[in-house]
Amino acid sequence: MGDSLRFLVYLQCVVIAEIDGDLFLVLTINETSFMKKFLSITLLLTAMFLTFSACSSDDEDEVKLPDIVGIWFEATETPGDYVSMSTEVTWIFRPDMSATQRFVFKINNVTTRESKADFTYLRKGNNITLTNDGTTLAYEVIVQGDIMTLGNSKDGYFRLTRK
């Protein structure tokens, strides 16, 4: 019985530290009054450490970016004496992270080509990734008021106006 009593006293005098999930034996103390002071200081320091570490934030300060949700439109026209051409590009960005691009090409005001593509998108800052059936487009997106610049140096840029 005396051995188990010493074992319990011994457990009360062990200081263990945890760092990143690993436990370390820091100190074993046999003197009771010193142990009480040491544990009090250790608990105080631990509480301070947890308080200060809880105050820090792992998230970066997010800057509120202009919303891109809505309908954006660009129309260009090339007039000519005999032949005129025009293009209409419409981008629709939805809150559910889906987007649609519609493209219309006209010659002498007659539609000769029309296409539509649906995408999912992920926006991070001024970058947007559009994905469609295995195709991924990495674009820059800059919104100033009702004007959106969307594109990259390889594919070119759209200068879209909010509808």
DSSP file with accessible surface (Angstrom, degrees, kcal/mol):
  #  RESIDUE AA STRUCTURE BP1 BP2  ACC     N-H-->O    O-->H-N    N-H-->O    O-->H-N    TCO  KAPPA ALPHA  PHI   PSI    X-CA   Y-CA   Z-CA
    1    1 A M     >        0   0  197      0, 0.0     4,-1.7     0, 0.0     5,-0.1   0.000 360.0 360.0 360.0 -34.6    0.0    0.0    0.0
    2    2 A G  H  >  +     0   0   44      1,-0.2     4,-2.1     2,-0.2     5,-0.2   0.863 360.0  55.7 -64.4 -34.9    2.9    2.3    0.7
    3    3 A D  H  > S+     0   0  117      1,-0.2     4,-2.0     2,-0.2    -1,-0.2   0.923 107.1  48.3 -64.7 -41.7    4.2    1.9   -2.9
    4    4 A S  H  > S+     0   0   66      2,-0.2     4,-2.1     1,-0.2    -1,-0.2   0.875 109.0  54.3 -69.1 -32.8    0.9    3.0   -4.4
    5    5 A L  H  X S+     0   0  110     -4,-1.7     4,-2.1     2,-0.2     5,-0.2   0.941 109.4  47.2 -64.8 -43.8    0.8    6.0   -2.1
    6    6 A R  H  X S+     0   0  167     -4,-2.1     4,-2.6     1,-0.2    -2,-0.2   0.887 109.2  55.8 -63.5 -35.9    4.3    7.1   -3.3
    7    7 A F  H  X S+     0   0  122     -4,-2.0     4,-2.3     2,-0.2    -2,-0.2   0.929 107.6  47.9 -63.1 -42.3    3.1    6.5   -6.9
    8    8 A L  H  X S+     0   0   99     -4,-2.1     4,-1.7     2,-0.2    -2,-0.2   0.924 112.5  48.4 -66.0 -41.4    0.2    8.9   -6.4
    9    9 A V  H  X S+     0   0   64     -4,-2.1     4,-0.8     1,-0.2    -2,-0.2   0.927 109.8  53.4 -63.8 -39.5    2.4   11.5   -4.9
   10   10 A Y  H >< S+     0   0  102     -4,-2.6     3,-1.1     1,-0.2    19,-0.2   0.928 106.2  52.3 -62.6 -40.7    4.9   11.1   -7.7
   11   11 A L  H >< S+     0   0   93     -4,-2.3     3,-1.2     1,-0.3    -1,-0.2   0.866 104.3  57.0 -64.9 -34.3    2.1   11.6  -10.3
   12   12 A Q  H 3< S+     0   0  128     -4,-1.7    -1,-0.3     1,-0.2    -2,-0.2   0.717 105.3  52.7 -68.8 -16.9    1.1   14.9   -8.6
   13   13 A C  T << S+     0   0    2     -3,-1.1    16,-2.5    -4,-0.8     2,-0.4   0.238  84.6 104.4-104.8  13.5    4.7   16.2   -9.0
   14   14 A V  E <   -A   28   0A  32     -3,-1.2     2,-0.5    14,-0.2    14,-0.2  -0.820  52.6-159.0-100.6 131.6    5.0   15.6  -12.8
   15   15 A V  E     -A   27   0A  14     12,-3.0    11,-2.8    -2,-0.4    12,-1.4  -0.958  12.7-174.3-109.3 121.7    4.8   18.5  -15.2
   16   16 A I  E     -A   25   0A 104     -2,-0.5     2,-0.3     9,-0.2     9,-0.2  -0.953   7.0-157.9-119.3 136.6    4.0   17.5  -18.8
   17   17 A A  E     -A   24   0A  34      7,-2.8     7,-2.9    -2,-0.4     2,-0.5  -0.869   4.5-150.1-112.8 147.6    4.0   19.9  -21.7
   18   18 A E  E     +A   23   0A 137     -2,-0.3     2,-0.5     5,-0.2     5,-0.2  -0.976  15.9 176.4-118.5 125.2    2.1   19.4  -25.0
   19   19 A I  E >  S-A   22   0A  99      3,-2.6     3,-2.1    -2,-0.5    -2,-0.0  -0.981  74.3 -22.2-130.0 116.7    3.5   20.9  -28.2
   20   20 A D  T 3  S-     0   0  155     -2,-0.5    -1,-0.1     1,-0.3     3,-0.1   0.872 127.9 -49.5  52.3  41.3    1.7   20.2  -31.5
   21   21 A G  T 3  S+     0   0   51      1,-0.3     2,-0.4     0, 0.0    -1,-0.3   0.383 114.3 116.4  84.6  -7.5    0.1   17.1  -30.1
   22   22 A D  E <   -A   19   0A  99     -3,-2.1    -3,-2.6     2,-0.0     2,-0.4  -0.803  57.3-140.8 -96.5 136.2    3.3   15.7  -28.7
   23   23 A L  E     -A   18   0A 122     -2,-0.4     2,-0.4    -5,-0.2    -5,-0.2  -0.785  17.9-171.5 -97.5 139.0    3.7   15.2  -24.9
   24   24 A F  E     -A   17   0A 105     -7,-2.9    -7,-2.8    -2,-0.4     2,-0.7  -0.991  25.9-127.4-130.0 136.5    7.0   16.0  -23.2
   25   25 A L  E     +A   16   0A 113     -2,-0.4    -9,-0.2    -9,-0.2     3,-0.1  -0.728  33.4 173.8 -79.2 115.9    8.0   15.3  -19.6
   26   26 A V  E     -     0   0A  80    -11,-2.8     2,-0.3    -2,-0.7    -1,-0.2   0.883  54.9 -13.4 -92.9 -45.9    9.2   18.7  -18.4
   27   27 A L  E     -A   15   0A  64    -12,-1.4   -12,-3.0     2,-0.0     2,-0.4  -0.994  44.2-151.4-160.8 141.4    9.9   18.2  -14.7
   28   28 A T  E     -A   14   0A  58     -2,-0.3     2,-0.4   -14,-0.2   -14,-0.2  -0.991  22.1-170.7-117.3 130.6    9.4   15.9  -11.8
   29   29 A I        -     0   0   11    -16,-2.5    -2,-0.0    -2,-0.4     0, 0.0  -0.978  19.1-176.4-125.6 134.6    9.2   17.6   -8.4
   30   30 A N        +     0   0  125     -2,-0.4     2,-0.6   -18,-0.0    -1,-0.1   0.576  63.6  87.2-103.5 -14.4    9.2   15.9   -5.0
   31   31 A E     >  -     0   0  125      1,-0.2     4,-2.1   -18,-0.1     5,-0.1  -0.780  64.8-154.1 -93.9 123.0    8.9   19.0   -2.8
   32   32 A T  H  > S+     0   0   77     -2,-0.6     4,-2.3     2,-0.2     5,-0.2   0.915  88.3  48.3 -66.8 -45.5    5.2   19.9   -2.3
   33   33 A S  H  > S+     0   0   70      1,-0.2     4,-1.8     2,-0.2    -1,-0.2   0.927 114.8  45.8 -66.8 -40.6    5.5   23.7   -1.5
   34   34 A F  H  > S+     0   0  103      1,-0.2     4,-2.8     2,-0.2    -1,-0.2   0.915 110.9  54.6 -65.1 -40.2    7.8   24.3   -4.5
   35   35 A M  H  X S+     0   0   16     -4,-2.1     4,-3.1     1,-0.2     5,-0.3   0.920 105.9  51.6 -61.6 -42.2    5.5   22.2   -6.7
   36   36 A K  H  X S+     0   0  134     -4,-2.3     4,-2.2     2,-0.2    -1,-0.2   0.934 113.2  44.4 -61.9 -45.1    2.5   24.3   -5.8
   37   37 A K  H  X S+     0   0  146     -4,-1.8     4,-2.4     2,-0.2     5,-0.2   0.935 115.4  48.2 -64.2 -44.0    4.3   27.6   -6.6
   38   38 A F  H  X S+     0   0   55     -4,-2.8     4,-2.9     1,-0.2    -2,-0.2   0.933 112.6  47.4 -64.8 -43.4    5.7   26.1   -9.8
   39   39 A L  H  X S+     0   0   55     -4,-3.1     4,-3.0    -5,-0.2     5,-0.2   0.892 110.5  53.1 -66.3 -37.3    2.3   24.7  -11.0
   40   40 A S  H  X S+     0   0   77     -4,-2.2     4,-2.2    -5,-0.3    -1,-0.2   0.944 112.7  43.5 -61.5 -46.4    0.6   28.1  -10.2
   41   41 A I  H  X S+     0   0   99     -4,-2.4     4,-2.8     2,-0.2     5,-0.2   0.926 114.3  51.0 -64.8 -42.0    3.1   29.9  -12.3
   42   42 A T  H  X S+     0   0   37     -4,-2.9     4,-2.7     1,-0.2    -2,-0.2   0.928 111.0  47.6 -62.5 -44.2    2.9   27.3  -15.1
   43   43 A L  H  X S+     0   0  122     -4,-3.0     4,-2.6     2,-0.2    -1,-0.2   0.907 112.2  50.2 -63.7 -40.3   -0.9   27.5  -15.1
   44   44 A L  H  X S+     0   0  107     -4,-2.2     4,-2.4    -5,-0.2    -2,-0.2   0.945 112.7  45.9 -62.1 -47.0   -0.7   31.3  -15.2
   45   45 A L  H  X S+     0   0  101     -4,-2.8     4,-2.8     2,-0.2    -2,-0.2   0.899 112.5  51.3 -64.3 -39.1    1.7   31.2  -18.1
   46   46 A T  H  X S+     0   0   65     -4,-2.7     4,-2.8    -5,-0.2     5,-0.2   0.930 109.9  49.2 -63.5 -44.5   -0.4   28.6  -19.9
   47   47 A A  H  X S+     0   0   51     -4,-2.6     4,-2.4     1,-0.2    -2,-0.2   0.919 112.7  47.7 -61.4 -42.0   -3.5   30.7  -19.6
   48   48 A M  H  X S+     0   0   86     -4,-2.4     4,-2.7     2,-0.2     5,-0.3   0.926 111.6  50.6 -64.0 -43.5   -1.7   33.8  -20.9
   49   49 A F  H  X S+     0   0  141     -4,-2.8     4,-2.6     1,-0.2     5,-0.2   0.940 112.4  45.9 -60.2 -46.3   -0.3   31.8  -23.8
   50   50 A L  H  X S+     0   0  102     -4,-2.8     4,-1.8     2,-0.2    -1,-0.2   0.894 112.6  51.5 -65.8 -37.1   -3.7   30.4  -24.7
   51   51 A T  H  X S+     0   0   83     -4,-2.4     4,-1.1    -5,-0.2    -2,-0.2   0.953 114.1  42.0 -64.3 -47.7   -5.3   33.9  -24.4
   52   52 A F  H  X S+     0   0  139     -4,-2.7     4,-0.9     1,-0.2     3,-0.2   0.890 114.9  49.9 -70.5 -35.6   -2.7   35.6  -26.6
   53   53 A S  H  < S+     0   0   54     -4,-2.6     3,-0.2    -5,-0.3    -1,-0.2   0.836 107.6  55.1 -73.1 -27.3   -2.7   32.8  -29.2
   54   54 A A  H  < S+     0   0   80     -4,-1.8    -1,-0.2    -5,-0.2    -2,-0.2   0.785 102.8  57.9 -72.8 -24.4   -6.5   32.8  -29.3
   55   55 A C  H  < S+     0   0  101     -4,-1.1    -1,-0.2    -3,-0.2    -2,-0.2   0.774  89.8  86.3 -75.8 -26.2   -6.4   36.5  -30.2
   56   56 A S  S  < S-     0   0   78     -4,-0.9     2,-0.4    -3,-0.2    -3,-0.0  -0.452  72.4-140.0 -76.0 152.3   -4.2   36.0  -33.3
   57   57 A S        -     0   0   80      1,-0.1     4,-0.1    -2,-0.1    -2,-0.1  -0.929  15.7-163.6-117.2 133.2   -6.0   35.2  -36.5
   58   58 A D  S    S+     0   0  157     -2,-0.4     2,-0.3     2,-0.1    -1,-0.1   0.678  71.8  88.7 -81.9 -20.0   -4.9   32.7  -39.1
   59   59 A D  S    S-     0   0  120      1,-0.1     2,-0.1     3,-0.0    -2,-0.1  -0.586  81.7-122.4 -80.3 140.7   -7.2   34.3  -41.7
   60   60 A E        -     0   0  174     -2,-0.3     2,-0.4     1,-0.1    -2,-0.1  -0.458  40.3 -90.6 -73.7 152.1   -5.9   37.1  -43.8
   61   61 A D        -     0   0  155     -2,-0.1     2,-0.4    -4,-0.1    -1,-0.1  -0.532  47.4-135.1 -64.8 121.4   -7.9   40.4  -43.6
   62   62 A E        -     0   0  184     -2,-0.4     2,-0.5    -3,-0.0    -1,-0.1  -0.645   8.7-144.8 -85.0 133.1  -10.4   40.1  -46.3
   63   63 A V        -     0   0  118     -2,-0.4     2,-0.6     1,-0.0    62,-0.1  -0.819  25.9-114.6 -93.6 131.8  -10.9   43.1  -48.6
   64   64 A K        -     0   0  193     -2,-0.5     3,-0.0     1,-0.0    -1,-0.0  -0.552  36.1-156.5 -70.1 113.1  -14.5   43.5  -49.7
   65   65 A L        -     0   0   53     -2,-0.6     3,-0.1     1,-0.1    -1,-0.0  -0.670  26.2 -95.2 -90.4 148.6  -14.4   43.0  -53.5
   66   66 A P        -     0   0   60      0, 0.0     2,-0.2     0, 0.0    -1,-0.1  -0.329  48.8-105.2 -59.9 142.1  -17.0   44.4  -55.8
   67   67 A D        -     0   0   96      1,-0.1    -3,-0.0     2,-0.1     0, 0.0  -0.467  27.6-168.7 -72.1 137.0  -19.7   41.8  -56.5
   68   68 A I        +     0   0    4     -2,-0.2    25,-0.3    -3,-0.1    -1,-0.1   0.483  48.2 120.7-102.6  -4.1  -19.6   40.2  -60.0
   69   69 A V        +     0   0   37     23,-0.1     2,-0.3    26,-0.0    25,-0.2  -0.390  54.8  52.7 -63.9 130.0  -23.1   38.6  -59.7
   70   70 A G  E    S-B   93   0B  22     23,-2.6    23,-2.6    -2,-0.1     2,-0.5  -0.887  94.2 -47.9 141.1-168.9  -25.3   39.9  -62.5
   71   71 A I  E     -B   92   0B  71     92,-0.3    92,-2.9    -2,-0.3     2,-0.4  -0.894  46.7-171.2-106.6 128.1  -25.5   40.3  -66.2
   72   72 A W  E     -BC  91 162B   0     19,-3.2    19,-2.8    -2,-0.5     2,-0.3  -0.952   6.4-170.1-122.6 140.6  -22.5   41.9  -68.0
   73   73 A F  E     -BC  90 161B  53     88,-2.5    88,-2.8    -2,-0.4     2,-0.4  -0.967  15.0-178.4-139.1 142.1  -22.5   42.9  -71.7
   74   74 A E  E     -B   89   0B  42     15,-2.4    15,-3.0    -2,-0.3     2,-0.4  -0.990   7.0-176.4-139.0 132.7  -20.1   44.0  -74.4
   75   75 A A  E     -B   88   0B  61     -2,-0.4     2,-0.4    13,-0.2    13,-0.2  -0.994   0.8-176.2-128.7 133.6  -21.0   44.9  -78.0
   76   76 A T  E     -B   87   0B  65     11,-2.3    11,-2.3    -2,-0.4     2,-0.4  -0.973   4.3-165.9-126.7 147.8  -18.6   45.9  -80.7
   77   77 A E  E     -B   86   0B 138     -2,-0.4     9,-0.2     9,-0.2    -2,-0.0  -0.998  11.6-166.6-137.0 135.9  -19.4   47.0  -84.3
   78   78 A T  E     -B   85   0B  82      7,-3.8     7,-2.4    -2,-0.4     2,-0.1  -0.906  20.3-158.3-119.3  97.3  -17.3   47.3  -87.3
   79   79 A P        +     0   0  102      0, 0.0     2,-0.3     0, 0.0     5,-0.2  -0.418  14.6 176.3 -76.4 152.5  -19.2   49.3  -90.0
   80   80 A G        -     0   0   42     -2,-0.1     4,-0.0     1,-0.1    -2,-0.0  -0.949  43.0-107.5-146.1 168.6  -18.3   49.0  -93.6
   81   81 A D  S    S+     0   0  160     -2,-0.3     3,-0.1     1,-0.1    -1,-0.1   0.908 116.4   3.5 -65.5 -41.8  -19.5   50.3  -97.0
   82   82 A Y  S    S+     0   0  207      1,-0.3     2,-0.4    -3,-0.1    -1,-0.1   0.677 134.9  39.0-115.1 -31.2  -20.9   46.9  -98.0
   83   83 A V        -     0   0   79      2,-0.0     2,-0.4    24,-0.0    -1,-0.3  -0.992  58.8-175.0-129.3 129.9  -20.4   44.7  -95.0
   84   84 A S        -     0   0   33     -2,-0.4    24,-3.3    -5,-0.2     2,-0.4  -0.940   7.9-163.2-120.3 145.8  -20.7   45.5  -91.4
   85   85 A M  E     +BD  78 107B  78     -7,-2.4    -7,-3.8    -2,-0.4     2,-0.3  -0.956   8.6 177.5-126.7 149.5  -19.9   43.1  -88.5
   86   86 A S  E     -BD  77 106B  19     20,-2.3    20,-2.9    -2,-0.4     2,-0.4  -0.990  11.2-158.6-148.1 152.7  -20.8   43.1  -84.9
   87   87 A T  E     -BD  76 105B  29    -11,-2.3   -11,-2.3    -2,-0.3     2,-0.4  -0.977   1.4-164.1-129.8 146.7  -20.3   40.9  -81.9
   88   88 A E  E     -BD  75 104B  50     16,-2.3    16,-2.4    -2,-0.4     2,-0.5  -0.998   6.3-173.4-129.4 125.6  -22.2   40.7  -78.6
   89   89 A V  E     -BD  74 103B   4    -15,-3.0   -15,-2.4    -2,-0.4     2,-0.4  -0.987   3.0-175.7-121.1 127.7  -20.8   39.0  -75.6
   90   90 A T  E     -BD  73 102B  13     12,-2.7    12,-2.9    -2,-0.5     2,-0.4  -0.991   5.1-169.6-124.9 129.0  -22.9   38.4  -72.5
   91   91 A W  E     -BD  72 101B   1    -19,-2.8   -19,-3.2    -2,-0.4     2,-0.5  -0.975   3.1-165.9-114.9 131.7  -21.6   37.0  -69.2
   92   92 A I  E     -BD  71 100B  51      8,-2.7     8,-2.0    -2,-0.4     2,-0.5  -0.980   3.4-169.1-117.6 118.3  -24.1   36.0  -66.5
   93   93 A F  E     -BD  70  99B   2    -23,-2.6   -23,-2.6    -2,-0.5     6,-0.2  -0.944   8.8-162.0-107.9 126.6  -22.6   35.4  -63.0
   94   94 A R    >   -     0   0   83      4,-2.9     3,-1.4    -2,-0.5     4,-0.3  -0.736  29.8-117.0-107.1 158.0  -24.9   33.8  -60.5
   95   95 A P  T 3  S+     0   0  105      0, 0.0    -1,-0.1     0, 0.0   -26,-0.0   0.740 110.2  68.5 -64.3 -22.7  -24.6   33.6  -56.6
   96   96 A D  T 3  S-     0   0  113      2,-0.1     3,-0.1     1,-0.1    -3,-0.0   0.250 120.8-103.9 -83.0  16.9  -24.4   29.8  -56.8
   97   97 A M  S <  S+     0   0   77     -3,-1.4    24,-2.5     1,-0.3     2,-0.3   0.765  83.6 124.7  68.0  27.6  -20.9   30.1  -58.4
   98   98 A S  E     - E   0 120B  25     -4,-0.3    -4,-2.9    22,-0.2     2,-0.3  -0.854  37.0-174.1-112.4 154.3  -22.3   29.3  -61.9
   99   99 A A  E     -DE  93 119B   0     20,-2.8    20,-3.4    -2,-0.3     2,-0.4  -0.983  12.5-154.2-144.9 155.1  -21.8   31.4  -65.0
  100  100 A T  E     -DE  92 118B   9     -8,-2.0    -8,-2.7    -2,-0.3     2,-0.5  -0.999   4.2-159.7-132.9 135.1  -22.9   31.5  -68.6
  101  101 A Q  E     -DE  91 117B  39     16,-2.9    16,-2.4    -2,-0.4     2,-0.4  -0.961   8.3-170.1-112.5 131.5  -21.2   33.1  -71.6
  102  102 A R  E     -DE  90 116B  95    -12,-2.9   -12,-2.7    -2,-0.5     2,-0.4  -0.984   1.9-170.5-122.1 131.4  -23.3   33.9  -74.7
  103  103 A F  E     -DE  89 115B  45     12,-2.8    12,-2.5    -2,-0.4     2,-0.4  -0.982   4.0-176.8-125.5 130.1  -21.6   35.0  -77.9
  104  104 A V  E     -DE  88 114B   2    -16,-2.4   -16,-2.3    -2,-0.4     2,-0.5  -0.995   4.5-168.4-128.9 127.7  -23.4   36.3  -81.0
  105  105 A F  E     -DE  87 113B  56      8,-3.2     7,-2.8    -2,-0.4     8,-1.7  -0.967  10.8-173.0-116.2 129.2  -21.6   37.2  -84.3
  106  106 A K  E     -DE  86 111B  38    -20,-2.9   -20,-2.3    -2,-0.5     2,-0.4  -0.953  16.1-163.6-126.1 142.0  -23.5   39.2  -86.9
  107  107 A I  E >  S-DE  85 110B  57      3,-2.4     3,-1.6    -2,-0.4   -22,-0.2  -0.997  87.5  -9.7-121.6 125.9  -22.8   40.2  -90.5
  108  108 A N  T 3  S-     0   0   79    -24,-3.3    -1,-0.2    -2,-0.4   -23,-0.1   0.897 130.6 -58.4  50.7  42.5  -25.0   42.9  -91.9
  109  109 A N  T 3  S+     0   0  125    -25,-0.3     2,-0.5     1,-0.2    -1,-0.3   0.660 113.1 120.3  64.8  18.0  -27.2   42.5  -88.8
  110  110 A V  E <   -E  107   0B  94     -3,-1.6    -3,-2.4     0, 0.0     2,-0.4  -0.967  69.3-119.7-111.4 126.5  -27.8   38.8  -89.6
  111  111 A T  E     +E  106   0B  66     -2,-0.5    -5,-0.3    -5,-0.2     3,-0.1  -0.486  38.3 167.4 -67.3 120.9  -26.7   36.3  -86.9
  112  112 A T  E     +     0   0B  78     -7,-2.8     2,-0.3     1,-0.4    -6,-0.2   0.627  67.1  20.3-107.2 -21.9  -24.2   34.0  -88.5
  113  113 A R  E     +E  105   0B 149     -8,-1.7    -8,-3.2     2,-0.0     2,-0.4  -0.972  59.9 172.9-150.2 135.2  -22.8   32.4  -85.3
  114  114 A E  E     +E  104   0B 108     -2,-0.3     2,-0.3   -10,-0.2   -10,-0.2  -0.996   8.6 171.6-141.8 133.2  -24.3   32.0  -81.8
  115  115 A S  E     -E  103   0B  43    -12,-2.5   -12,-2.8    -2,-0.4     2,-0.3  -0.978  13.8-164.2-141.9 157.3  -22.8   30.0  -78.9
  116  116 A K  E     -E  102   0B 141     -2,-0.3     2,-0.4   -14,-0.2   -14,-0.2  -0.998   6.2-174.7-141.8 137.2  -23.5   29.5  -75.3
  117  117 A A  E     -E  101   0B  24    -16,-2.4   -16,-2.9    -2,-0.3     2,-0.4  -1.000  13.3-147.1-136.2 135.7  -21.2   27.9  -72.6
  118  118 A D  E     +E  100   0B  88     -2,-0.4     2,-0.3   -18,-0.2   -18,-0.2  -0.835  23.3 176.7-102.5 141.1  -22.0   27.2  -69.0
  119  119 A F  E     -E   99   0B  16    -20,-3.4   -20,-2.8    -2,-0.4     2,-0.4  -0.900  28.5-136.8-133.5 161.2  -19.2   27.4  -66.3
  120  120 A T  E     -EF  98 131B  84     11,-2.1    11,-2.8    -2,-0.3     2,-0.3  -0.886  33.2-158.9-108.8 151.6  -18.6   27.1  -62.6
  121  121 A Y  E     - F   0 130B  17    -24,-2.5     2,-0.4    -2,-0.4     9,-0.2  -0.952  21.4-164.4-136.0 155.2  -16.4   29.7  -61.2
  122  122 A L  E     - F   0 129B  91      7,-1.7     7,-2.4    -2,-0.3     2,-0.5  -0.981  15.5-159.9-134.6 121.6  -14.2   30.3  -58.2
  123  123 A R  E     + F   0 128B  47     -2,-0.4     2,-0.4     5,-0.2     5,-0.2  -0.898  13.9 174.8-109.1 130.2  -13.0   33.9  -57.4
  124  124 A K  E >   - F   0 127B 149      3,-2.9     3,-1.9    -2,-0.5     2,-0.2  -0.928  65.7 -54.7-131.5 106.8  -10.0   34.7  -55.3
  125  125 A G  T 3  S-     0   0   37     -2,-0.4   -60,-0.0     1,-0.3    -1,-0.0  -0.407 121.8 -15.9  63.7-128.0   -9.2   38.4  -55.2
  126  126 A N  T 3  S+     0   0   80     -2,-0.2    15,-2.5    -3,-0.1     2,-0.4   0.215 122.8  89.3 -93.4  15.6   -8.8   39.7  -58.7
  127  127 A N  E <   -FG 124 140B  99     -3,-1.9    -3,-2.9    13,-0.2     2,-0.4  -0.916  52.9-174.5-114.8 141.6   -8.4   36.2  -60.1
  128  128 A I  E     -FG 123 139B   0     11,-2.7    11,-2.8    -2,-0.4     2,-0.5  -0.996  11.7-154.9-134.7 136.9  -11.3   34.0  -61.3
  129  129 A T  E     -FG 122 138B  56     -7,-2.4    -7,-1.7    -2,-0.4     2,-0.5  -0.972  10.7-165.3-113.2 121.0  -11.1   30.3  -62.5
  130  130 A L  E     -FG 121 137B   0      7,-2.8     7,-3.1    -2,-0.5     2,-0.4  -0.925   5.5-167.2-107.6 129.5  -13.9   29.3  -64.9
  131  131 A T  E     +FG 120 136B  53    -11,-2.8   -11,-2.1    -2,-0.5     2,-0.3  -0.963  13.5 165.8-124.0 135.0  -14.4   25.5  -65.5
  132  132 A N  E >   - G   0 135B  31      3,-2.8     3,-2.8    -2,-0.4   -13,-0.1  -0.907  69.7 -34.0-149.2 114.4  -16.5   23.9  -68.2
  133  133 A D  T 3  S-     0   0  159     -2,-0.3     3,-0.1     1,-0.3   -14,-0.0   0.862 127.3 -37.9  43.0  50.6  -16.3   20.2  -69.2
  134  134 A G  T 3  S+     0   0   76      1,-0.3     2,-0.5     0, 0.0    -1,-0.3   0.352 115.7 114.8  87.5  -9.3  -12.6   19.8  -68.5
  135  135 A T  E <   -G  132   0B  78     -3,-2.8    -3,-2.8     2,-0.0     2,-0.5  -0.831  45.8-168.2 -95.9 131.3  -11.7   23.3  -69.8
  136  136 A T  E     -G  131   0B  87     -2,-0.5     2,-0.5    -5,-0.2    -5,-0.2  -0.982   4.6-166.2-123.2 128.4  -10.3   25.7  -67.3
  137  137 A L  E     -G  130   0B  35     -7,-3.1    -7,-2.8    -2,-0.5     2,-0.7  -0.954   6.0-158.2-112.3 129.3   -9.9   29.4  -67.9
  138  138 A A  E     +G  129   0B  66     -2,-0.5     2,-0.3    -9,-0.2    -9,-0.2  -0.936  27.1 168.4-107.8 110.8   -7.8   31.5  -65.6
  139  139 A Y  E     -G  128   0B  22    -11,-2.8   -11,-2.7    -2,-0.7     2,-0.3  -0.835  36.0-122.8-121.2 160.5   -8.8   35.1  -65.9
  140  140 A E  E     -GH 127 151B  75     11,-3.4    11,-1.9    -2,-0.3     2,-0.4  -0.777  26.4-162.9 -91.7 145.2   -8.3   38.4  -64.2
  141  141 A V  E     + H   0 150B   0    -15,-2.5     2,-0.4    -2,-0.3     9,-0.2  -0.985  12.4 173.5-135.1 122.7  -11.4   40.2  -63.0
  142  142 A I  E     - H   0 149B  57      7,-2.3     7,-3.0    -2,-0.4     2,-0.5  -0.995   9.8-166.2-130.3 123.8  -11.5   43.9  -62.1
  143  143 A V  E     + H   0 148B  14     -2,-0.4     2,-0.4     5,-0.2     5,-0.2  -0.953  11.0 173.9-114.1 126.4  -14.7   45.7  -61.4
  144  144 A Q  E >   - H   0 147B 142      3,-2.9     3,-1.6    -2,-0.5     2,-0.3  -0.913  67.7 -55.4-130.7 103.1  -14.9   49.5  -61.2
  145  145 A G  T 3  S-     0   0   60     -2,-0.4     0, 0.0     1,-0.3     0, 0.0  -0.483 122.3 -15.9  66.2-122.5  -18.5   50.7  -60.8
  146  146 A D  T 3  S+     0   0   96     -2,-0.3    16,-2.6    -3,-0.1     2,-0.5   0.159 120.1  92.2 -99.9  16.9  -20.5   49.2  -63.6
  147  147 A I  E <   -HI 144 161B  42     -3,-1.6    -3,-2.9    14,-0.2     2,-0.4  -0.956  53.1-171.3-115.1 129.7  -17.5   48.2  -65.7
  148  148 A M  E     -HI 143 160B   0     12,-2.8    12,-3.0    -2,-0.5     2,-0.6  -0.979  10.8-157.8-120.4 129.6  -15.8   44.8  -65.5
  149  149 A T  E     +HI 142 159B  41     -7,-3.0    -7,-2.3    -2,-0.4     2,-0.4  -0.942  22.3 175.4-102.3 122.2  -12.5   43.9  -67.2
  150  150 A L  E     +HI 141 158B   0      8,-2.0     8,-3.4    -2,-0.6     2,-0.3  -0.995  30.3  53.1-133.4 125.4  -12.4   40.1  -67.6
  151  151 A G  E     -HI 140 157B   0    -11,-1.9   -11,-3.4    -2,-0.4     2,-0.3  -0.973  62.8-100.4 152.9-163.4   -9.7   38.1  -69.4
  152  152 A N  E  >  - I   0 156B  32      4,-1.7     4,-2.1    -2,-0.3   -13,-0.1  -0.942  36.8 -97.8-150.1 172.2   -5.9   37.5  -69.6
  153  153 A S  T  4 S+     0   0  114     -2,-0.3     4,-0.1     1,-0.2   -14,-0.0   0.813 119.5  50.8 -68.8 -26.2   -3.0   38.5  -71.8
  154  154 A K  T  4 S+     0   0  181      1,-0.1    -1,-0.2     2,-0.1     3,-0.1   0.942 122.7  26.2 -75.5 -48.7   -3.2   35.3  -73.8
  155  155 A D  T  4 S-     0   0   85      1,-0.3    -2,-0.2     0, 0.0    -1,-0.1   0.580 110.3-119.6 -93.0 -12.3   -6.9   35.3  -74.7
  156  156 A G  E  <  - I   0 152B  33     -4,-2.1    -4,-1.7     2,-0.0     2,-0.4  -0.331  30.3 -77.1  95.2 177.4   -7.5   39.1  -74.5
  157  157 A Y  E     - I   0 151B 110     -6,-0.2     2,-0.4    -2,-0.1    -6,-0.3  -0.925  23.9-144.9-122.9 141.0   -9.9   41.1  -72.3
  158  158 A F  E     - I   0 150B  40     -8,-3.4    -8,-2.0    -2,-0.4     2,-0.7  -0.824   8.4-153.4 -93.6 141.7  -13.6   41.8  -72.3
  159  159 A R  E     - I   0 149B 151     -2,-0.4     2,-0.3   -10,-0.2   -10,-0.2  -0.887  27.9-174.0-114.1  96.1  -14.7   45.2  -71.2
  160  160 A L  E     - I   0 148B   0    -12,-3.0   -12,-2.8    -2,-0.7     2,-0.4  -0.648  18.6-148.9 -99.6 148.0  -18.1   44.5  -70.0
  161  161 A T  E     -CI  73 147B  70    -88,-2.8   -88,-2.5    -2,-0.3   -14,-0.2  -0.945  26.5-114.1-114.6 136.0  -20.9   46.8  -68.7
  162  162 A R  E      C   72   0B  72    -16,-2.6   -90,-0.2    -2,-0.4   -16,-0.1  -0.468 360.0 360.0 -68.5 133.1  -23.4   45.8  -66.1
  163  163 A K              0   0  159    -92,-2.9   -92,-0.3    -2,-0.2    -1,-0.1  -0.641 360.0 360.0 -85.7 360.0  -26.9   45.5  -67.4
